[in-house]
Amino acid sequence: MQNLTRRNFLKASGLGAALWGVGGMRSFAAEARRKVIVIGGGWGGATAAKYIRLTDPSIEVTLLEPNKEFISCPFSNLVLAGVESLKNLTLNYNGLRKHGVKIRHEAAAAIEPDKRRVRVGKDSLEYDRLIVSPGVDLQWEQIEGLAAAKDTVLHAWKAGPQTVQLAKQIQSMADGGVIVMTVPPVAYRCPPGPYERASMIAWYLKTKKPKSKLIVFDANKDIVSKTGLFKAVFKDYAANIDYRPAQKAEKIDIGAKEVTTDTGDKVKYDVVNVIPPQRAGAIAVEADLVGGDKRWCEVDHVTYESVKQKNIHVIGDATIGLPVPKSGNVANAMGKICATAVVSLLNGKEPPVLAPGNTCYSWVNDKEAIAVVNAYKIENGKVVQIEQKLTPSKSVAVAQNSLAWRASIWNDMLG
Ligand SMILES: Cc1cc2nc3c(=O)[nH]c(=O)nc-3n(C[C@H](O)[C@H](O)[C@H](O)COP(=O)(O)OP(=O)(O)OC[C@H]3O[C@@H](n4cnc5c(N)ncnc54)[C@H](O)[C@@H]3O)c2cc1C
């Protein structure tokens, strides 16, 4: 497995020259220590916290993250099919500590933009710049019966205990059983994620429980991402997968073990996986960082500063308006670009103009994967897509590349 060095990774991601350039601007002036608080130690926040310290160690960075360990959503669909273990997807935060990031394993309770403070427990922490990367929250109330049943109806859309529980439910189901999975309307975390999940579950059924069926109710009109590639994969699993587009889950009845859709269809299940509609993490909503839709945060495409609140930057899945997917790869790129912008702004410099990039892998069986690569540029201050390339078909080589990708990007975030 290839493990890229940080410098090589930066070169490959096109961010190298710019970031190392900003690193040279360290200010040793006898000014008060500048403070940055980062909310959320996931793909966006962990990267931003690390890169601010790397770029300007005179800046104090405090990361607020309730979880003691990082668990990767990418590759968690493989756990459901027994192809990967959650242990292999679990990393610690020691690397960030070595870079001098102060970590408090607590949730930010509130943001006070006027006072430039974040409330954590009984403390109020002051900041010069705040970076908010809280990921997504799930909108239980959008599906009748789900809020009351949310502890037993699993989403597994935040990798962790639910991933393991759902894997157990699927693997202990009798052959001949029915799994119902629901896909929310866009925008949601990881556009290809539900279809990767469907592929991995269908592969598991085909190879281990051939009389069983996976019914996928998709609220969207068609497969949202890597459409042609997933359609070809679903054909391979035709005996075990029943994909039903333009059918939004409306109601779940855990007593009757039944899902009802907006077209009036009712289907009984043995195992159910409801991926609810989503919005930005609660802290962003409560701090009024979200737009008119009350769901997602609009930001400046160069600095990631909120269009609603000065000195507060939002990155990762919580953002909207950029033509990029809600992916870990994009959140990582945003983390680096935002870190550079924040260091520049705190040093009285113009932030460099940098565009993110995206490579997204989806596994479709125990050995093969497909992928999409998106390239972007900044035009008139906005991110625009230059091109998108898809792999021609599923292959072992792409799956192997994804393992190299994960090793290098996890190291880039947390190493
Ligand atoms: C099944 C699945 C498969 C996926 N596969 C891929 C893939 O192959 N490739 C890819 O690029 N992406 C993939 N993704 C998407 C990727 O996981 C997300 O895009 C990424 O996690 C977004 O990063 P983020 O920083 O916005 O949010 P997260 O990584 O979710 O981080 C948010 C963090 O904020 C913390 N937090 C929330 N509120 C607070 C608060 N008030 N105070 C402090 N901390 C807080 C949370 O605990 C969390 O750790 C996948 C997602 C899923 C669900």
The ligand as a Gaussian input file, in Angstrom:
#p B3LYP/6-31G(d) Opt

LIG

0 1
 C      -21.441000       5.540000       4.371000
 C      -20.587000       6.718000       3.961000
 C      -19.557000       6.542000       3.066000
 C      -18.765000       7.618000       2.673000
 N      -17.754000       7.423000       1.787000
 C      -16.984000       8.445000       1.401000
 C      -15.890000       8.238000       0.503000
 O      -15.640000       7.128000       0.050000
 N      -15.119000       9.302000       0.172000
 C      -15.358000      10.544000       0.667000
 O      -14.612000      11.482000       0.340000
 N      -16.397000      10.786000       1.531000
 C      -17.205000       9.771000       1.893000
 N      -18.231000       9.992000       2.787000
 C      -18.556000      11.373000       3.209000
 C      -17.700000      11.893000       4.362000
 O      -17.775000      11.023000       5.469000
 C      -18.186000      13.270000       4.778000
 O      -18.308000      14.080000       3.645000
 C      -17.212000      13.904000       5.771000
 O      -17.266000      13.193000       6.987000
 C      -17.531000      15.384000       6.006000
 O      -16.613000      15.961000       6.889000
 P      -17.112000      17.061000       7.941000
 O      -15.903000      17.575000       8.619000
 O      -18.024000      18.005000       7.287000
 O      -18.032000      16.236000       8.950000
 P      -17.604000      15.003000       9.932000
 O      -16.467000      14.249000       9.379000
 O      -18.871000      14.290000      10.237000
 O      -17.127000      15.739000      11.220000
 C      -18.001000      16.502000      12.007000
 C      -17.532000      16.409000      13.448000
 O      -18.117000      17.488000      14.186000
 C      -18.407000      17.029000      15.473000
 N      -19.406000      17.941000      16.039000
 C      -20.700000      18.115000      15.671000
 N      -21.269000      19.058000      16.450000
 C      -20.320000      19.504000      17.306000
 C      -20.304000      20.466000      18.343000
 N      -21.402000      21.157000      18.691000
 N      -19.150000      20.670000      19.032000
 C      -18.019000      19.964000      18.702000
 N      -17.986000      19.031000      17.732000
 C      -19.122000      18.814000      17.042000
 C      -18.879000      15.605000      15.272000
 O      -18.722000      14.834000      16.448000
 C      -17.972000      15.126000      14.137000
 O      -16.835000      14.446000      14.611000
 C      -19.030000       8.920000       3.212000
 C      -20.068000       9.088000       4.127000
 C      -20.843000       7.993000       4.501000
 C      -21.954000       8.203000       5.501000

